[in-house]
């Protein structure tokens, strides 16, 4: 039990750093995915996109 306590004492800062780093990466990925333009979004903005057939 003493060995387990010593191990946790040594590893605790690394575990907290890893958790925070993964959280930052996850938030960054979510931000990037939310701001990727949708495939039909750029066509919807141009409303004067009429095709004239003769």
Secondary structure as UniProt FT lines:
FT   HELIX           2..34
FT   TURN            39..40
FT   HELIX           41..45
//
